[in-house]
Amino acid sequence: MQYLIILNQDGSKHTALTPALHGDTIEELYEVAKREYPDKQYLEGDSLINNALGEERARWDGEKVVVDPLTPEQIEAARVAALNNERASYESELHQRLKVAELQGDAELIESIREEYAAMNEAYVEALKGGEE
């Protein structure tokens, strides 16, 4: 299927127009684009190009779709987010185990879970520091 892809000034995808939905021919799509998106760039492309431009950080460089690399800040944010998700999952598991141990009145297990929780927090802090080197 052919698309008329509407691009922002930086080459990133703004939207796309499709025949049968926005017009019957590519010429009609251009008319809609010029009316609705006069300050944008236009690119005729197939579903592969349209889908590729839908990816985050993708843009048209005038010849092909390129994906901008992640910045160091984005890489660090992703690393921290992954650590936070891992910690939240493990913390939830420990809370569940602690509730059961408390209901059972198992003081030894409760203490063991608290120690495991403290160790998890220490490991988390060390893992966070790992990205600062």
C-alpha positions as a printed Julia matrix, in Angstrom:
133×3 Matrix{Float64}:
  0.0     0.0    0.0
  1.24    3.47  -0.82
  1.22    6.22   1.79
  1.8     9.93   1.71
  3.89   10.34   4.82
  3.82   13.75   6.46
  7.18   14.67   7.94
  8.24   17.24  10.51
 11.09   19.57   9.62
 13.6    17.2   11.28
 12.41   14.3    9.09
 10.46   12.54  11.84
  7.0    11.26  10.99
  4.08   13.5   11.87
  1.35   11.32  10.36
  0.51    9.47   7.17
 -2.33    9.68   4.67
 -3.65    6.59   2.95
 -5.69    6.07  -0.21
 -9.3     5.03   0.41
 -9.19    6.74   3.8
 -8.0    10.25   2.9
 -8.48   10.22  -0.88
 -8.71    7.9   -3.86
 -5.41    8.77  -5.51
 -1.98    9.93  -4.45
 -2.76   13.3   -6.07
 -5.79   13.67  -3.79
 -3.58   12.84  -0.82
 -1.23   15.66  -1.82
 -4.19   18.04  -1.95
 -5.23   17.02   1.56
 -1.63   17.31   2.79
 -1.14   20.78   1.34
 -4.41   21.92   2.9
 -4.02   20.26   6.32
 -0.21   20.27   6.72
  1.13   23.17   4.65
  4.31   23.59   6.71
  5.31   19.92   6.58
  7.35   17.84   4.15
  5.78   15.01   2.15
  7.16   11.61   1.23
  5.54    8.89  -0.85
  6.34    5.53   0.64
  5.19    1.96   1.11
  4.2     0.29   4.36
  7.83   -0.61   5.15
  8.92    3.03   5.1
  5.78    4.17   6.89
  6.23    1.6    9.67
  9.97    2.27   9.98
  9.3     5.99  10.42
  6.84    5.13  13.18
  9.68    3.86  15.34
 10.99    6.1   18.09
 14.06    8.16  17.05
 13.48    7.34  13.34
 13.6    10.04  10.7
 13.92   10.47   6.94
 17.32   11.9    5.99
 16.32   12.67   2.4
 17.37    9.26   1.08
 16.52    6.65   3.68
 15.13    6.02   7.14
 17.75    6.49   9.85
 17.43    5.81  13.55
 19.29    8.22  15.76
 21.43    6.5   18.41
 20.52    6.83  22.05
 22.23    9.62  23.92
 24.28    8.75  27.03
 21.48   10.31  29.1
 18.87    8.06  27.46
 21.05    4.99  28.0
 21.5     5.87  31.67
 17.77    6.54  32.1
 16.99    3.12  30.58
 19.55    1.44  32.86
 18.07    3.11  35.96
 14.52    2.26  34.86
 15.5    -1.4   34.44
 17.08   -1.43  37.91
 13.97    0.19  39.39
 11.7    -2.39  37.73
 13.86   -5.26  38.94
 13.95   -3.85  42.47
 10.19   -3.22  42.56
  9.48   -6.79  41.48
 11.82   -8.29  44.05
 10.56   -5.95  46.77
  6.98   -7.01  46.05
  8.0   -10.65  46.35
  9.72   -9.96  49.69
  6.66   -8.15  51.02
  4.48  -11.12  50.15
  6.88  -13.54  51.8
  7.06  -11.28  54.89
  3.27  -11.21  55.23
  3.14  -15.0   55.15
  5.97  -15.28  57.69
  4.2   -12.79  59.99
  0.93  -14.72  59.71
  2.81  -17.9   60.57
  4.54  -16.18  63.47
  7.92  -17.39  62.19
 10.37  -14.94  63.81
 13.41  -16.59  62.23
 11.94  -16.33  58.72
 10.87  -12.74  59.36
 14.42  -11.81  60.35
 15.82  -13.62  57.31
 13.49  -11.72  54.98
 14.42   -8.4   56.63
 18.11   -9.2   56.12
 17.41  -10.1   52.5
 15.58   -6.8   52.09
 18.51   -4.84  53.54
 20.92   -6.71  51.24
 18.69   -5.97  48.26
 18.73   -2.25  49.09
 22.52   -2.25  49.42
 22.88   -4.04  46.09
 20.47   -1.56  44.48
 22.5     1.43  45.71
 25.71   -0.18  44.43
 24.08   -0.93  41.07
 22.97    2.69  40.76
 26.54    3.82  41.46
 27.75    1.49  38.71
 26.61    3.91  36.04
 28.51    6.85  37.53
 32.0     5.6   36.76
